[in-house]
Amino acid sequence: MKRALITGASGFAGRHLARRLTESGTWEVIGLSARPHTPGSELHHHLVCDLLNAELTRRTLSHWRPDVIFHLAAASYVPRSFADPAGTLVNNAVGQINLLEAARLLDPMPTVLIVSSSDVYGLVHPDELPVTEAQPFRPLSPYAVSKVAQDMLGLQYHLSYGMPVVRVRPFSHIGPEQSDRFAIASFARQIAEAEAGLAPPVLLVGNLDVERDLLDVRDVVRAYEMVATPGLAGQVFNIAGGRSWRLRDVLERLLSLSSISIEVRQDPSRLRPADIPMLRGDATALRQATGWVPEIPLEQTLADTLEYWRRSVRGCRGGRSRR
Ligand SMILES: C[C@H]1O[C@H](OP(=O)(O)OP(=O)(O)OC[C@H]2O[C@@H](n3cnc4c(=O)[nH]c(N)nc43)[C@H](O)[C@@H]2O)[C@@H](O)[C@@H](O)C1=O
């Protein structure tokens, strides 16, 4: 059995990846989280380790000696990065440096999957779509800059130390269990709350005039597992579907899954100082290296996401406040 260590194991993609690896029966799965949380059944071992603590990170890695590190831990909410640019950069870049420094001391060095983001491309002109991995970085948020740093640090550790690092740039991924700070999860939760009579039938939104290449999180973590192999060290892969959807149309599709009528209203506090107008990725390199193609259609992802929120809302009627 190979030993996988997942950072950010209690996050959205982290939980889906942990479940996938555990269920395959071929991995021993160790999950790291920065703060204590109730682990699901998807992990063999759950550890609390803040990557900003370099010494604890070093001791944790030298004790567990993973074969593969899936580095998913990061501050991922873009609006928060505008409010706290320094905190975002420190958390994402320094946390990763501590992880790579600890990994460098292991013999043999583990394979490390670095999760960058499609946000590194930022401002993309229509004639540049779909973007390949050669697209220049034009980051539009402090979060995107922190991902450029993570991406380049991954490359540097490979070039400087021969560490088997593979980098991925996933495009927007959505699905069940995503935090409702993010657009699609927020919309699905608001619909579920209105259906349950817990909130008025009014759905608050930000900027709907953006286009995103949307993927199901389960397809994304399948790609993470496929590329995390020393044979692909030094390479970088877009994880993209090659199609994009206008957010306004995605919201329409979600609303069509509900039987009640809901008014859509713009909430100015949901607008950002800058927003990526459109993103669509070319994942030819990934397909050629691994055979990966996305399998879950958007309709399925939206239905599963709404169903997840309907169940959560039923589970905590009258409980949490609305986002
Ligand atoms: C690839 C990338 O993907 C994600 O980043 P994101 O694209 O910023 O995700 P989001 O769901 O917050 O926004 C998507 C779009 O939707 C617009 N939008 C409209 N109305 C609302 C709204 O009500 N809430 C939110 N959050 N956004 C809204 C918003 O202005 C933006 O244009 C992260 O995983 C990130 O970590 C990552 O790497």
The ligand as an SDF file (V2000), in Angstrom:
LIG
                    3D

 38 41  0  0  0  0  0  0  0  0999 V2000
  -10.3960   28.4340   -9.6430 C   0  0  0  0  0  0  0  0  0  0  0  0
  -10.8620   29.1970   -8.4230 C   0  0  0  0  0  0  0  0  0  0  0  0
  -12.2500   28.8800   -8.2080 O   0  0  0  0  0  0  0  0  0  0  0  0
  -12.8310   29.4440   -7.0480 C   0  0  0  0  0  0  0  0  0  0  0  0
  -12.7300   30.8490   -7.0710 O   0  0  0  0  0  0  0  0  0  0  0  0
  -13.8790   31.7860   -7.6070 P   0  0  0  0  0  0  0  0  0  0  0  0
  -13.9810   31.6250   -9.0940 O   0  0  0  0  0  0  0  0  0  0  0  0
  -13.6240   33.1580   -7.1260 O   0  0  0  0  0  0  0  0  0  0  0  0
  -15.1970   31.1450   -6.9340 O   0  0  0  0  0  0  0  0  0  0  0  0
  -16.5460   31.7840   -6.4370 P   0  0  0  0  0  0  0  0  0  0  0  0
  -17.5430   30.6880   -6.4590 O   0  0  0  0  0  0  0  0  0  0  0  0
  -16.3690   32.5090   -5.1450 O   0  0  0  0  0  0  0  0  0  0  0  0
  -16.8860   32.8760   -7.5510 O   0  0  0  0  0  0  0  0  0  0  0  0
  -17.1150   32.5410   -8.8840 C   0  0  0  0  0  0  0  0  0  0  0  0
  -17.6640   33.7360   -9.6300 C   0  0  0  0  0  0  0  0  0  0  0  0
  -18.9870   33.9580   -9.1690 O   0  0  0  0  0  0  0  0  0  0  0  0
  -19.1890   35.3460   -8.9350 C   0  0  0  0  0  0  0  0  0  0  0  0
  -20.3150   35.4670   -7.9930 N   0  0  0  0  0  0  0  0  0  0  0  0
  -21.5480   35.9480   -8.2980 C   0  0  0  0  0  0  0  0  0  0  0  0
  -22.3570   35.8940   -7.2310 N   0  0  0  0  0  0  0  0  0  0  0  0
  -21.6060   35.3610   -6.2170 C   0  0  0  0  0  0  0  0  0  0  0  0
  -21.9220   35.0790   -4.8560 C   0  0  0  0  0  0  0  0  0  0  0  0
  -23.0400   35.2940   -4.3820 O   0  0  0  0  0  0  0  0  0  0  0  0
  -20.9270   34.5190   -4.1160 N   0  0  0  0  0  0  0  0  0  0  0  0
  -19.6690   34.2630   -4.6320 C   0  0  0  0  0  0  0  0  0  0  0  0
  -18.7260   33.7010   -3.8490 N   0  0  0  0  0  0  0  0  0  0  0  0
  -19.3520   34.5560   -5.9300 N   0  0  0  0  0  0  0  0  0  0  0  0
  -20.3230   35.0950   -6.7000 C   0  0  0  0  0  0  0  0  0  0  0  0
  -17.8530   35.8300   -8.4520 C   0  0  0  0  0  0  0  0  0  0  0  0
  -17.7300   37.2330   -8.5830 O   0  0  0  0  0  0  0  0  0  0  0  0
  -16.9190   35.0460   -9.3570 C   0  0  0  0  0  0  0  0  0  0  0  0
  -16.7560   35.6990  -10.5880 O   0  0  0  0  0  0  0  0  0  0  0  0
  -12.0760   28.9980   -5.8140 C   0  0  0  0  0  0  0  0  0  0  0  0
  -12.1490   27.6020   -5.6950 O   0  0  0  0  0  0  0  0  0  0  0  0
  -10.6200   29.4360   -5.8980 C   0  0  0  0  0  0  0  0  0  0  0  0
   -9.9410   28.9090   -4.8050 O   0  0  0  0  0  0  0  0  0  0  0  0
  -10.0270   29.0020   -7.2150 C   0  0  0  0  0  0  0  0  0  0  0  0
   -8.8500   28.6550   -7.3020 O   0  0  0  0  0  0  0  0  0  0  0  0
  1  2  1  0
  2  3  1  0
  2 37  1  0
  3  4  1  0
  4  5  1  0
  4 33  1  0
  5  6  1  0
  6  7  2  0
  6  8  1  0
  6  9  1  0
  9 10  1  0
 10 11  2  0
 10 12  1  0
 10 13  1  0
 13 14  1  0
 14 15  1  0
 15 16  1  0
 15 31  1  0
 16 17  1  0
 17 18  1  0
 17 29  1  0
 18 19  1  0
 18 28  1  0
 19 20  2  0
 20 21  1  0
 21 22  1  0
 21 28  2  0
 22 23  2  0
 22 24  1  0
 24 25  1  0
 25 26  1  0
 25 27  2  0
 27 28  1  0
 29 30  1  0
 29 31  1  0
 31 32  1  0
 33 34  1  0
 33 35  1  0
 35 36  1  0
 35 37  1  0
 37 38  2  0
M  END
$$$$
